[in-house]
């Protein structure tokens, strides 16, 4: 991380009131990816506070160890299980899912596909895919497929299960293109870093966040026909001060001075986490909801509202592209019936 990036300290405006309005999660099991910092950490903290049995899925690191220690210290009565899961490696995702399924004889009530990276270099994962697309979407697609039997079990036993994806305001722009979902890692436009003039780093990021929303559209459409007890929702954090900016600055995707200035217009990571938290725990959240801050779908901050999925990805053509290419990428068919 660049030493010149000064992350602003922003006050929580909405988080406290929202969390106090949520029901207990006692008796429910929740799995969240990417909980070492940012919105994922806040979501994990909130679920533990509400009484959920919690699985935290992270790549092995000292940061992950420290976050787990902090959660355990804050909530000594909570059951918090750490599962190693490297979203840049499909085999790691499969093994993580195997472990979660083995520990969920009574089903998995909530899967929150939170983890993400932003505006990284044009690099391939060991599986051959763009590092952003595999981390942000393809591995979450695989994880959802592998955990789906446990979600079905929870829905059968307790009447409901939820899948919550995490998108971004960055979803707007180019329509979803198949090349970003294929084994083209390292050959997707290079390392242009301009947010304003279509730098390739940001185009690749936009495609991943569009994929998160399109994945939700696919799930919602399929589940409404096959198993409406399982809800699919998507959220966005607005402009929240998380570790995403730290890693992006350090990787050369954003200038440190501009980032520090830009983020002053944002909101705290706690307020940014409200969307996914409502998706996981709010009884008012419905399948097909898009949950995010402000009075418009491009708002950077504000009270969280629910709105409908958008036509530019919530359509048969985009759903077919997203689903077929994602199945092709993981080398398996994800059937919901």
Helices and strands as residue ranges (DSSP letters): H 15-20, E 29-33, H 38-49, E 53-58, H 62-74, E 80-84, H 90-102, E 110-113, H 131-133, I 134-138, H 139-158, E 161-166, G 169-171, G 178-181, H 200-226, E 230-235, H 243-251, H 256-263, H 269-272, H 274-281, E 289-293, E 304-308, H 316-330
